[in-house]
Amino acid sequence: MAADLHETAKALVADDKGILAADESSGTIEKRFDSIKLESTEENRRAYRDMLFTTPGLEEFVSGVILFDETLRQSSADGTPFAKLLSGKGIIPGIKVDTGAKELAGAPGEKVTEGLDGLRERLQEYRELGARFAKWRAVITIGDGIPSGYCISTNAHALARYAALCQEQGIVPIVEPEVLMDADNDIETCYWATSRTLHKVFKELWKQRVDLEGILLKPNMVLSGKGCATQASAEEVAEWTLKCFREHVPAAVPGIVFLSGGQSDQQASENLNAINSRGPQPWALSFSYGRALQAPAIKAWGGSADNVEAGQSFLALRARCNSAAVGGRYSAEMEELARSS
């Protein structure tokens, strides 16, 4: 089983490809649909995901797709289950398994991710439905006196328990400790919060006997907070991010798939490109983007069957740009299609 885990983890970050995160919860997808004035019904959600997954040539740039529980059980318009449709294109199906971040008792302003109860049984079912990797997101907030060691430790412990259960079932765990960029902190503050978090996460993974060659890490880049008066450049983001990860991420981990974390579509590509332009690193450095891949696609689609090809063209563009960024080949000229459409 270990060999299969290693093979899947490597495949998810091979050939300059990355992961499409299409695992929005019911609340999040409703907000996305509100932006295009579309009701969030089960059929509309199915049609939207169908538009994404049937994008011609998506497999050239995307290695895996993270699905929501509902989506894993749904099918394309022709009746093909989504997991089978994706696998047929050479794209590995994945599944979000946490049940969301809730207030952490005794830690005002901080959260802990829930979903461990019954997880072993759910993972067994998800594997039968076709999932070969999973995702669990922990949320770390920067603020006055936070993140606390208590919050970091509690979330790191849960991430490691989740990862161990995944590997037991032959599923590659994506370990996602996200330090949020919502505050007004500078980039150095983000570096220290991310450093503390990664240090604790890998300590817990080791304690709980997780095979590091059979996981992927999905972290934030080291960025300035949204409210910071001085926003770090792409080169500064690359410098601080690589410093942090070289100090805390073991070389055994096959890949780091960054989350976009509130960055604009183009900023997420620019920063990923700057990181990958600094030469080879111990791990593959790719992407696991949700909104940064989907935002222009959902706007172009607008809920209309007449606009499926338009939505798909924007998804393909963003996937192509980010695949190029993995290889350090991205340029602003690649955005011309978006600007001229």
N, C-alpha and C positions, 0 to 999 in steps of 0.2 A: 504493500500500500504506500510506503514511503516513496518509492520510485515514481508511482503515479502522481503523488502530490507534487514532487519536485518537477516532473515533466509538465504538469498543468501550470504551475507557478511560472516556469520559464516561458511557456507558450504565451502567457498573457502579456509578457513584456518583450516578445521577440519581434524582430523585423520593423522596428520603429513604430509599432502599433500601440494603441492605448485602449482604455475602457470607457464605454458610454454608460454613465450612471443614469438609468431610467427608472429608479426605484423610489420616486417621490411618494410620500405618504398621501392619504386621501386629502388631508388638509392642505398640503403643499401643492398638489396638482390642481386643487380647487382655486387656489390663488393664481396659478398660471393661467387657468381657463378664464378666470375673472378678467384678466388683462386683455383677453380677446373676446370678452362678452359671450362666453360659451358655457352652458350648464355642465357641471361635472357629473354626468351620468356614467354608468358602467359602460354603455355602448360608445359614448364619446371618448372615454379613456382608452377603450380597446382600439377604436379607429385611429386615435392619435399615435399610440404605440405601434400599430400596424404600419402607419405612414413612416415612422422612424425605421423600423426593422426591415422594411422591404426596399429601403434606399439602394438603388443600383450601385454596386462597387463599394458598399460600406465596408466589406470585409478586407479591402485593401489597406484600410487605415485603423480599423477597430478589431481588436482581438477578442473582446468579451463585452457582455452587456449585463449590468446589474438590474434585476427585475424586482418588482414589488410582489407580495404574495398573490394578490388578485391577478396580476399580469402573467405570472407563471402558469396560472390555471386557464388563461384565455387562449384564443386561437386567432389566426389571421382570417381575412375575409374568405379565403378558399377552404377554411376548415382545418388548416395545419396548425397544431399547437405551437405557440411562440418558441418554446424551447427547441422543438424539432426544426422549425423554420431557421432559427439562428444556427443550430448545429449543422444543418445542411449547407449553410454558407461558409462554414469553417469558423464561426464565431461561438465562443464558449459561453453558455448561459450561467448566470450567477443569481444570487438571491440576497436581499436585505433581510436580516433575521432579528435585529433588535426591535424593541417596541417603543423606542423614543426616550428622549432625555427628560427627566423629571427633577423637581426641586430636591436638592440634597439636604436631608435633615441635619440641622445644626450648622449649616453653612450658607448663610444668606447670600443670594446672588450667584450661587454655584449649582451645578446639576450633576446627576449621575444617570447613566443609561441603564434602562431596565430590559428584561427579556430573557433572563437565564432560566426561569422556571419553565420546564417542559421543552427546553431547547433540544435535548438529545432526540426526542421523538419527532420534533418538527424537522430537524436535519435529516432524519431517516426518510421522512416523506418527501422532502425537497429533493433529495438525491434520486428517489424513484421517479420524480417528475422531471428530472433532467439537469438539475443544478449541479455544477462542478466546482463552484467557488461561492463564497458568502462574504457579507460585509456587516460590520458592527461599528457604529460611530459613537465616539465619546466626545463630549464638548468641554473644553477648558476655556474659561473666561478670564480676561485680563481686566483688572480694576483696582480699586483702592484696597490694598492688602491681599489681593487675590491674583493668581490662583493659590489656594492654600495647599499645603502638603497633604492634608486630609482628602481634598477633592481629587488631586492627582493620584494618590494611592488607591482610592476607592475605584476610580475608573480604570486604572491600570490592572487591578486585580480582576475586574469584570471582563476586560478585553482578553486577558490571558485565559480565563475560564472558558470564554467563548471559543478562543482559538484552539484550545485543547479538545473541546467537544467536536469542533469541525473536523479536525484531523482524525479523530477517532472514527468518524463516518466517511472518511475518504474525500473530504471537501476542503479545498484550499481556503483558509481564512484571510480576508483582507482586514488588517488591523488599522483602524482609523482613529487616531487621537488628534482631534482638530482644535488647535488654539485659534480662537476667533479673532477676526480683525476689526471688530465693531467699535473698539474704544479709540481713544486719542493718543495712544502710546506711540513712542518712536520705535524704529526697527530693532534697536538694541534690547529694548524691553521684551519684544516678541522673541528675540533670540534666547533670552534667559528663560522665558516661560516654556518655550519649545524644548530647550535643552533639559530642563528639569523633568518635563513630561516624558521625553524619549528615554531618559536615563531610567526612570521608574518603570516604564512599560517594558523595556527589554529585561530588566531585573525580574519582573513578574513572569514574563514569558519563559525565562530560564528556569525559575522556581517551579513552574507548572509543567515543565517537560515538553514544551512546544518545540517542534522541529523547525528551526529558522529557515532551512532550505525549502520548506513547504508552506511559506507564508508570503504575502506581499504587504508592504507598509503603505498606507494612504494618509499622508500627513498634509498639513498646511505648508506653504512656502513661508520663509521668514520675511515678513512684510511690515510696513508701517501701518498703524491702525488707521481706519477710515477717517477719523477725526483729527489726525495729526497734521499740523500746519505744513510740515516738510515731508513730502512723500518720497520714499527711496526710489532711485532709478532702477531699471532692469539689471544693470551691472552690480549695483549695491545689493539687490535682492539675491542675485546669483552668489555673490561673495559671502554674505551672511548665511544663506541657506546651506551652501556646501560646507562651510566651516562647521555649522551645527551638526549636519548629518555625518560628516567624516569623524566627528568626535563621539557620536553616540549610536550609530547604526552599524551592527556587525556586518562584515563582508559576506557572511553566509547568506544573508537575505538576498534573494535573486533580483528583486526589483522594488523601486519606490515609485508609486503612481500618485502624483500630487493631485489634491483637490483644488478646485478653482477658488473656493472660499470668498465669493463676493467680488472677485475681480471682473472687469469687463471682458468681453470675448477676446478682444485684441490684446489686452494687457496680459491675460492668462497665457496666450501664445508667445508674446514677447518675453515674458519672464521665464517660461519653460525653455525657450530657445537660448536665452542668455546663460541659463544653468548648463545646458548641454553643449554650449560653445566653449566650455573651459576644459575640454579634453576628457578622456575616459575616466570613469569613477569605478569604485568597487562593485556597484550595482547598476542595473539599467535604470534610467530616469525617464519615466513616461507620465501619462496623464490618466486620471479617472474623473472626467468632468461631467457635470450634469447640465446646469444652466448655461455654462460657457460653450457647450456644444448645441444645446437645444434652443436657446433664446431666439435667434433669428428664424429658425425653422418653424417654431410654433406661431410666430407672428405672421409669417408668409402663408402658412397653412390656414389659419383663422377658423378652423372647424369645417371647412368646405371640401368636399370630395373633388371639386374642380381645381383646388390648389395643392393637391398632393405632390405633384412634380415640383412645384415651386418650393414647398417646404423641404422636400428631399434634396433639392439643389443646395440649399443653405446648410443643411446638416452635412452634406458631402464636402462643402467648402470648409467648414470649421474642422471636420475630421482630417481633411487633407492638410490644413494649416498646422494643426497640432502634431500630426505625424511628422511633418517637416521639422517642427520645433524639436521633436525627440532626436532627430538627426542633426540638429544645429543648422538647418537649411532654411528656416523660416525668414521671410522678409515682408515688409509692409506692402510690397507690390502684389503679394498674393491676395490682398484684401480688395483688389480692384473690382472683382466680380460683385462683392457686397456693396461697394460704393456706387457702382453703375446700375444696380438692379432697382 
